Amino acid sequence: MFPIAAITDEFSQDIEVAVRSMAAIGMAGVELRMVFGKNIIDLTDAELDRACEIVARHGLEIVSIASPLLKCVLPDAPEVDARFQQDVFAATHTYADQPRLADRALEIVERTGARIVRVFSYWRTMRPEACFDRIARALECLAGQAALHGRIIGIENEHACNIATGADTAAVLAAVAHPNLKVVWDPANAYVSGEMPYPDGYGRLPVERIAHVHAKDCLVGGDHPVWCALGEGGVDWKGQIRALAEDGYKGWISLETHWAGLGGDKLEASAICGRNLKALVAKVERPRE
């Protein structure tokens, strides 16, 4: 029903090992976030070409660049909410670096053939609503740049950032109507943020603006999620995938494991989640024409 992919470093920091395992599961695409021990945004052209060669040799497609754009402190904003873990994946860039990072991200998607640049909405503050207008302006600017390259900016709802839920995402999409701004919908991130991702959060989104979907699962206790095998947590993945099919979504569903596995073997944990994702997708009936 849907093609499936994964962020390679969720399987292994060794992209050769990761892609081999992903291909064995039956995945057809990859997202690049950390490669050769670096954040994707910091790779040289030669390193990018090497990564592309490895992916192509295993018969997979690079579908998205999981960039760290707008994953930084917004200056002159309310205090950052310290409750949330700020995962940076080797990206140590500041607000001042963002224009350079945007230019580089668009060079990278052209070089790799990826269609989507994933971005965020600055580290979450104690008053996210106070940052909304500046986030919208930044996203509109990025979408305009992406349009010149024939690419999509995908805003990911992220619990550690200001746009965290389906409701937040719907609001920013309504404020920025640019056709090159779409959504990387992450139900588990919405769940960690206190929203029931399906059907509540998803029901607020314009489906035609969902460009990509991230799949992971967790249980929530206190301020911190407990990541688990896909399909065994609090996200209704059966319902979510069924709704995507019924609503005509035609993009990728991409694994972002997060779960370390019972023995701390991330490669095996991701393989388990990958097989679970494949089974969930396979069980969805194709809507009648």
Disulfide bonds with the S-S distance in Angstrom:
none
